[in-house]
Amino acid sequence: MIELIIGTYGLICWLLFKKLRLVPTNAFTVSTAIMVGVAFLALLAIMLMKYHPASSDARLYTFTTPIVPQVAGRVVEVPVAANMPLREGEVLFQIDSQPYWFEVDRLEALLASANADLSQLEKRLAAAEAATEEARAELLASESEYDREARQELDQARFAADQVRAQLTLARADYDRYSELYERGTVPRQKFEQAQEQLDRLQAQLKQAEATIRQAEEALAGGSDRLQAVRNRLRQAEAQEEEIRIELESESGGVNPEVQQVVAELGAARWRLDETTVRAPADGYVTQLTLRPGQMATTLPLVPVMVFVHSERPGLIASFPQNVIADLQPGLEAELAFKAFPGRIYHATVSHLLPATAEGQLTPGGQLRAATPTTSPGRVLVVFDYGEDVAALDLPGGAQATVAVYTEHLHALSIARKIVLRIKSWENYIFLP
């Protein structure tokens, strides 16, 4: 385009200076024509780059997922073919699952052993409950023989004590009345002393009756030697039953730490066994497939065994200098010229500007970040939307294009940019590798 403008300007100068001789040829007019031409070209280039910028590093970027297996092992099968469409969940490759089957079988046997121990505990608990019931029945039988007389003696002692208490209540009332009358001098001393003696005698009888009650209670609680032995057997049976019950409750439902650990390890082993079959994470295809049976697959994230390409539409991204991004707004018209299709122009629109650049990234580390070098370009990435005409080209990821964006400023100047873009598109015929 610059060559065309220079040639046109030179033709005009030739007509004015040589052919038509409308302008005299001297040092002043020639230098003036040259300076005007340079200034015009500089102004045109600045306005063109500012308000209708172009970028020659636009590319189609595909979305890929590096396939890293969750388990390591020898690859035994690779049923997929390169660049063939796959559905989500289809098998990509198979890792030898035999070692993982062995681990699952071992843990299942360990869990079965734990369940057998649980069944034995249930049987032991049933036997302990039967022994407790037998000891309780024996105790009831022994108590029915021994306690009958002891309870009768206790009831008699309590009845006698109740009678003495009733008599003591009356005697205490007589004593209080005679004491008051004696102080007034209305009764002889002999009556007062008789009431006091009666009160003391009944108090002594009450103490004796209470001692008899305590003896009867101790006899009832203690029982004979045979009854005490039966009670000891009952306490032992209850203690053994409670011990087995606590152990069983800790085992039931996998609450026991050992059983719970086996269950967790078995779940992890089954998960690892499932992960020996590596499946497609989404719809797409595998490209540049070099994985073969017999190779070792590892879980290192830096060593993927294949690259999965998603079937999503590739993204079109180009970089622009920072002095033009202020005028790049979403929705602006853009045109594309792919190197793969010389002489053809395609339409697109600005989608958005990426909010960060690599030069503006701060990552955690053990050292302070140095200042950004002045040589760093700091170009901003712009994402474009394109239509079905571009999608129908079925270009591979990484296809390069030249993109031009037309802003709302100096719209007439966009014609020059369109001419330049079309010239660039035709140049792709010439500069073939």
JOPEFEN-V505325 format. One record per run of one state. SS is the DSSP state (H for helix, E for strand, L for the rest). FROM is the first residue (numbers start at 1). LEN is the number of residues. If there is no record, write none. Layout:
# JOPEFEN-V505325
ss=SS from=FROM len=LEN
ss=SS from=FROM len=LEN
This chain:
# JOPEFEN-V505325
ss=L from=1 len=1
ss=H from=2 len=18
ss=L from=20 len=7
ss=H from=27 len=25
ss=L from=52 len=2
ss=E from=54 len=8
ss=L from=62 len=2
ss=E from=64 len=4
ss=L from=68 len=5
ss=E from=73 len=5
ss=L from=78 len=8
ss=E from=86 len=1
ss=L from=87 len=4
ss=E from=91 len=5
ss=L from=96 len=2
ss=H from=98 len=87
ss=L from=185 len=4
ss=H from=189 len=34
ss=L from=223 len=2
ss=H from=225 len=30
ss=L from=255 len=2
ss=H from=257 len=18
ss=L from=275 len=2
ss=E from=277 len=3
ss=L from=280 len=4
ss=E from=284 len=4
ss=L from=288 len=8
ss=E from=296 len=2
ss=L from=298 len=8
ss=E from=306 len=5
ss=L from=311 len=4
ss=E from=315 len=6
ss=L from=321 len=4
ss=H from=325 len=3
ss=L from=328 len=5
ss=E from=333 len=6
ss=L from=339 len=7
ss=E from=346 len=8
ss=L from=354 len=4
ss=H from=358 len=3
ss=L from=361 len=19
ss=E from=380 len=7
ss=L from=387 len=1
ss=H from=388 len=4
ss=L from=392 len=8
ss=E from=400 len=7
ss=L from=407 len=4
ss=H from=411 len=17
ss=L from=428 len=6
